[in-house]
Amino acid sequence: MQNGSSQQTCAGRRLNSELGRLVIGYICLHSAMAGTRMAAPLLALALGYDKAAVGVLLALFALPQVVLALPAGRWADRRGVKVPIRYSVVVAALGGALAAAWPVYPVLCVSALLAGASIGAAAIALQRHVGRAARTSAQLKSAFSWLSMAPALSNFVGPFATGFIIDHAGYRGAFVLLATLPLVGWLSIRATQESPNNHVAATNRETAWKLWLEPGFRRLLLLNWFTAASFDVHGFVVPVLGHERDLSASAIGTILGSFAIAAAAVRVALPVVAARLREWMLISAALGLAAFSFFVYPFAHSAIAMAVCSAAIGVSVGSVQPMVMSLLHQVTPPHRHGEAVAMRLLMINASSVAMPVLFGATSGFVGVSGVFWIMGAIVGLGSRLGLALRGIGDRSQH
């Protein structure tokens, strides 16, 4: 018993010592993708392309994560964290460099594919590494709350810095910055120590789709889709709405950044809040807040009011994803964590491929307000599904 407690303590200390470096590196990698996700649609609109073309462009960020998710999960289960991250850095830097050299729509599409592929493989490797290093439910909640701050902060840093550079140095200067950030991230992650990997043979004998036999796993992925869809629709509609209202790139970046700041802020407080409330309560309440925010968003006409609605949705997304990741590692066998994380990314990114295209095509019929209200109705229905999670996550160990 003492030996098990000692192992948990050592694992927790090692994880805590690495989390800072992992978060910094993840921020750099994710900021490059988030900045590209903002700059590419704005440049496409400036070049005269319509909303449908912008929807296709945004869908390309998610497409490689659908195709490569399961192979990337198995790759992370075999090779650990540093090898996938190294390749992700190279791919992300290449995407930014290409857009800086040739800022035209076809190259923007290639850059979107490269940015999506790089952050997908990196996220799977990092989340798997953190999940394996943690030993208890409390450690999982805390670790994923801190790790999830990285995409939240980067969703502010990336769009805000990109918008500022666009306004003062143009699109080429912005893409040069976005090509440099992944290289900085690698400097922070490269010293990470690999976790023991003793389950490779078992992984190779099982099919990833057998994970669907676990009802809790299916519910978690569906709830995570509601959360991710909120982010995808928000990220698609805000640049379009800001462009229609003649807002500057800096203002649009700030609106998107308020989402990120709110998501990061709630994740700082989340370990304390989660110690007092069950995961299913937090998830249901957060999705309800997101539904309400989507319904009132079209009535926010000023940049400040839009930023408030953006922040409310950020609170929702920031609350749900760490809880989902914690529960996901509790209902999944340890040797299949990479595949479980990959299945999560596959499902939400399959939706991310379809939804920007769908809403880009339909926004001409229902308008931007209609897109917000449709998404609000979907997320509102999803908030009831959180009640089915009662009983999952009460265990203190994996």
PyMOL commands that set and color helices and strands:
alter all, ss='L'
color gray80, all
select helices_A, chain A and resi 2-46+51-79+82-101+105-133+137-147+149-189+200-205+208-213+215-244+249-274+279-299+303-331+334-389
alter helices_A, ss='H'
color red, helices_A
deselect
rebuild
show_as cartoon
